[in-house]
Amino acid sequence: MGLISQILTFPLAPARGVGWVLDQVVLAAEREYYDPEPVRRELRDLEQALLDGRIGEEEFDRREDELLDELEWLEANSEEVERRG
């Protein structure tokens, strides 16, 4: 960028800075939202509940299918967020 361009666009620097900060906040929020670790933890807890006898096979199968679908969706979308970040 040339000296003249820098001088002419200098008044816009605070706006560009605020825009960058907002982009970083959105990216951090998306990373947290699409983090698959809580679903993996829930799957582990679900398996432990089955082993402890707190839930039956049918409940386990139903809930496991839901969690695996959610995990697949989260992993696909977290890859998208990581490419942007």
Secondary structure as UniProt FT lines:
FT   HELIX           3..9
FT   HELIX           10..12
FT   HELIX           13..33
FT   HELIX           37..52
FT   HELIX           57..84
//
